[in-house]
Amino acid sequence: ILGGWMFLPQAAYVARGLPDYDKAVAVTAGVLLATMIFQSGRVFSLRPRLADFALLAYCASGMMASLDNGLGFYDGRSTVIRDVITVAMPYVIGRLYLRTAQDLMLLAKAMVVAAFIYVPLCWLELRIAPVLHKVVYGFSTNRAVHNMRMGGWRPNVFMHSGLALGLWMSVSAMLAVWLWMTRSLKRLFGLPAIWLIPVLLLTALL
């Protein structure tokens, strides 16, 4: 999930009557398909919980809103399908794999490692402008003028925008600090974590 979210392009295939097939859909559907093929026992062990019904109500609300506002069944169906793919499917993945405190700890550490992988790419775009998406995939997701900040550049790397990247790096930096403070992450890439965390914090700030 992290690799797909970080490195797949910001593009989408338009399918009539269905939500656009973008990297969010590709990653989520891919993980669920792989789980059903290789870890089907995990899927069948899933049991309903009260919170699941709140999710079902949320997904159904799109249909009720469309009908109530006179937009029709077709619009409501599209909204429900979109909510199932973008909200319900990631929720199910969380229910399948994030069951214990240890699972959450592993996710937190994975996000910190992923953010450090992004650090050199962020610094590159801070220096030369957000061009990696165009260099790798042949097109840009937004105009360069939107990324000019205080005489420099706000990186995007392969995220939707600088805001999305900033949120990603900020959350990962806070996770790194929390993991270090709780002594859950003492070393990273063979070095003391306390040496590397300021790099992540500075990158998030920039």
LUMMAR-745656 format. One record per residue (C-alpha): x, y, z. Coordinates in Angstrom, 2 decimals, decimal comma. Layout:
# LUMMAR-745656
px | py | pz
X | Y | Z
...
END
This chain:
# LUMMAR-745656
px | py | pz
0,00 | 0,00 | 0,00
2,72 | 2,47 | 0,96
4,79 | 1,76 | -2,14
1,83 | 2,15 | -4,47
0,69 | 5,34 | -2,81
4,20 | 6,81 | -2,96
5,27 | 5,88 | -6,48
2,28 | 5,21 | -8,75
1,29 | 8,11 | -11,04
-1,45 | 10,62 | -10,45
-3,54 | 9,33 | -13,33
-6,91 | 7,70 | -13,78
-8,74 | 5,55 | -16,31
-12,31 | 6,71 | -16,77
-14,88 | 3,90 | -16,79
-18,46 | 4,83 | -17,55
-20,76 | 4,13 | -14,63
-17,85 | 3,39 | -12,30
-15,45 | 5,53 | -10,27
-12,22 | 6,46 | -12,02
-9,56 | 3,77 | -11,77
-6,72 | 5,64 | -10,08
-3,88 | 4,60 | -7,82
-6,07 | 4,64 | -4,71
-8,40 | 2,12 | -6,32
-5,53 | 0,09 | -7,77
-3,70 | -0,22 | -4,46
-6,79 | -1,03 | -2,41
-8,25 | -3,51 | -4,87
-4,85 | -5,12 | -5,39
-4,33 | -5,71 | -1,69
-7,81 | -7,15 | -1,22
-7,42 | -9,42 | -4,24
-4,04 | -10,65 | -3,03
-5,49 | -11,27 | 0,43
-8,35 | -13,35 | -0,99
-5,91 | -15,39 | -3,08
-3,04 | -15,91 | -0,65
-4,62 | -15,39 | 2,80
-8,25 | -16,35 | 2,33
-8,40 | -17,70 | 5,88
-7,87 | -14,17 | 7,18
-10,85 | -12,96 | 5,14
-13,15 | -15,73 | 6,36
-12,11 | -15,11 | 9,97
-13,50 | -11,57 | 9,83
-16,55 | -11,11 | 12,05
-19,02 | -8,19 | 12,02
-18,67 | -5,46 | 14,62
-20,95 | -2,62 | 15,62
-18,67 | -0,07 | 13,95
-19,11 | -1,91 | 10,65
-22,77 | -0,94 | 10,55
-21,81 | 2,74 | 10,83
-19,67 | 2,24 | 7,74
-22,56 | 0,60 | 5,89
-24,80 | 3,52 | 6,83
-22,19 | 5,95 | 5,53
-21,93 | 4,14 | 2,20
-25,72 | 4,00 | 1,86
-26,13 | 7,70 | 2,66
-24,95 | 8,65 | -0,83
-27,90 | 6,88 | -2,39
-30,37 | 8,46 | 0,03
-28,92 | 11,92 | -0,58
-29,10 | 11,54 | -4,36
-32,72 | 10,37 | -4,26
-33,72 | 13,06 | -1,77
-32,19 | 15,80 | -3,94
-33,77 | 14,51 | -7,13
-30,50 | 13,39 | -8,73
-31,79 | 9,90 | -9,39
-30,72 | 6,33 | -8,89
-27,81 | 6,48 | -11,36
-26,07 | 9,29 | -9,46
-26,72 | 7,53 | -6,15
-25,30 | 4,26 | -7,44
-22,11 | 6,00 | -8,58
-21,74 | 7,67 | -5,19
-22,23 | 4,38 | -3,33
-19,68 | 2,57 | -5,52
-17,18 | 5,40 | -5,00
-17,63 | 5,30 | -1,21
-17,29 | 1,52 | -1,13
-14,01 | 1,65 | -3,05
-12,46 | 4,71 | -1,40
-13,74 | 4,26 | 2,18
-15,12 | 0,77 | 2,81
-12,36 | -1,23 | 1,09
-9,50 | 0,50 | 2,96
-11,51 | 0,04 | 6,16
-11,78 | -3,69 | 5,49
-8,02 | -3,89 | 4,91
-7,53 | -2,23 | 8,27
-9,88 | -4,72 | 9,90
-7,97 | -7,59 | 8,30
-4,45 | -6,55 | 9,18
-4,51 | -4,02 | 12,03
-5,86 | -6,13 | 14,84
-3,33 | -5,68 | 17,64
-1,08 | -3,00 | 19,07
1,85 | -4,78 | 17,44
0,17 | -4,45 | 14,04
-0,23 | -0,70 | 14,54
3,39 | -0,47 | 15,68
4,54 | -2,19 | 12,50
2,47 | 0,21 | 10,39
3,92 | 3,22 | 12,22
7,48 | 2,01 | 11,65
6,75 | 1,27 | 7,99
5,43 | 4,80 | 7,49
8,57 | 6,28 | 9,07
10,83 | 4,18 | 6,83
8,74 | 5,15 | 3,79
9,04 | 8,83 | 4,68
12,84 | 8,55 | 4,90
12,84 | 6,99 | 1,43
11,02 | 10,12 | 0,25
13,48 | 12,54 | 1,93
16,09 | 12,70 | -0,89
13,30 | 13,06 | -3,48
11,80 | 15,93 | -1,49
15,16 | 17,69 | -1,23
15,75 | 17,25 | -4,95
12,45 | 18,92 | -5,79
13,03 | 21,62 | -3,18
16,10 | 22,53 | -5,21
15,09 | 22,06 | -8,85
11,25 | 22,27 | -8,75
8,62 | 19,47 | -8,63
9,51 | 17,70 | -11,88
9,90 | 14,03 | -10,91
6,35 | 13,11 | -11,91
6,87 | 14,62 | -15,35
10,31 | 13,07 | -15,79
9,11 | 9,58 | -14,84
5,55 | 9,56 | -16,20
5,64 | 12,25 | -18,88
3,09 | 14,70 | -17,48
2,62 | 17,09 | -14,56
-0,29 | 17,11 | -12,16
-0,38 | 20,87 | -11,59
1,19 | 24,13 | -12,73
4,64 | 25,14 | -11,53
3,35 | 28,49 | -10,26
1,27 | 26,62 | -7,65
4,44 | 25,20 | -6,14
6,49 | 28,39 | -5,74
7,00 | 29,20 | -2,08
9,19 | 31,89 | -0,47
11,72 | 31,98 | -3,28
11,91 | 28,20 | -3,57
9,79 | 25,23 | -4,47
7,27 | 23,08 | -2,66
7,86 | 19,44 | -3,66
5,13 | 17,08 | -4,82
7,19 | 13,99 | -5,74
4,45 | 11,53 | -6,81
1,70 | 12,83 | -4,55
-1,38 | 14,71 | -5,72
-0,06 | 18,05 | -4,52
2,34 | 19,72 | -2,13
-0,39 | 19,71 | 0,50
-0,75 | 15,92 | 0,27
3,02 | 15,47 | 0,50
3,25 | 17,91 | 3,40
0,59 | 16,00 | 5,33
2,30 | 12,69 | 4,59
5,73 | 13,89 | 5,76
4,31 | 15,69 | 8,82
2,41 | 12,63 | 10,05
5,45 | 10,43 | 9,47
7,69 | 12,89 | 11,33
5,32 | 12,91 | 14,32
5,27 | 9,11 | 14,28
9,08 | 9,05 | 14,26
9,23 | 11,33 | 17,30
6,60 | 9,26 | 19,13
8,38 | 5,98 | 18,35
11,68 | 7,42 | 19,60
10,14 | 8,87 | 22,78
8,54 | 5,51 | 23,62
11,85 | 3,76 | 22,82
10,14 | 1,68 | 20,16
12,56 | 2,91 | 17,49
16,15 | 3,21 | 18,63
18,02 | 2,68 | 15,37
17,13 | 3,21 | 11,73
19,25 | 2,25 | 8,73
21,97 | 1,25 | 11,18
22,13 | 4,70 | 12,79
20,70 | 6,04 | 16,07
17,18 | 7,28 | 15,39
17,84 | 10,53 | 17,26
20,31 | 11,52 | 14,52
17,81 | 10,96 | 11,73
14,60 | 12,34 | 13,18
15,71 | 16,03 | 12,84
16,23 | 15,38 | 9,11
12,66 | 14,16 | 8,79
11,29 | 17,07 | 10,83
13,21 | 19,60 | 8,74
12,02 | 18,02 | 5,51
8,41 | 18,13 | 6,70
8,82 | 21,80 | 7,65
10,36 | 22,75 | 4,31
END
